[in-house]
Amino acid sequence: MIPVTMIREYLYCPLKVYLKMHDENIKSYSSITNISHDALIGFEELIKRNLWHLNGEMQVKEILEELLKDIPEFLDNVNLQYQDVELVDNVNNNFDILKEDLKFNSWLIAIKTQKMLKTGLTGAEVVNLLFPPSLLEFKIEDKENGLLGQIDKIEIVDGVYYPIKIKTNLPPLKGVWQSDAIQITAYAYLMEHEFNKEISVGFINYMKVGSRKPVLINTNLREKFSQIFNEIISIVYDDKFPEVVQNVNKCRSCDYCEICQYSME
Ligand code: SF4
């Protein structure tokens, strides 16, 4: 099965896909991704729970204090669970950045919440407005085509399903990164098979700036996804060596720069 996350590797540099499949020295960097996801999902669940008891008399700072109740302890526990992984320094650095981003997002939620509570809505109604019913970390396998995805969140509003991808990096100045758009298209493709519904819009949540950006899943994106998926299949199953376009900036930040013979670093 090819995981949807392989699309990101391919778009960064197709050689990464080849190395990942053919070189046993490649270390797995998934711990960094896993810790972010565990923290993000738990953070949202705690914020939802804490929102229930708020009222329109409260100031933004009081709301923030209530929202953050139990969150530092929860984040410390998540961090502890990853302390025995091999890449502990890297995990800790990324986790500190993530904690700052979550604090920033808590402020945004507190400001929005106060505005809504002041109109007379209850905490429970604010929860429903800010956090519609959703499926979290939803796994879908398309055995026929060999594609596997774990969708961060699927929001369900009036019977319509929306795939959501949560990102910890910055968005581009306009729209979303191409790799995010193609990944959300892959999730839409999986969801269409799983739920037998057409999925025409998805969203990318860029946590660093507290911004949710839409992706219109149009024919162009579907064709691009299909082309990339076929390329990845050729690399993984037919042993095709991809064309390498070297880029010193990419090589510098590449996980595989120490073992890749094409690295420009
Ligand atoms: S080191 Fe450079 S050429 Fe090698 S896989 Fe990474 S980005 Fe590609």
Boltz pocket constraint, residues with backbone or C-beta under 6 A from the ligand:
constraints:
  - pocket:
      binder: B
      contacts: [[A, 12], [A, 13], [A, 15], [A, 16], [A, 19], [A, 244], [A, 245], [A, 246], [A, 247], [A, 250], [A, 251], [A, 252], [A, 254], [A, 255], [A, 256], [A, 257], [A, 260], [A, 261], [A, 262], [A, 263], [A, 264]]
      max_distance: 6.0
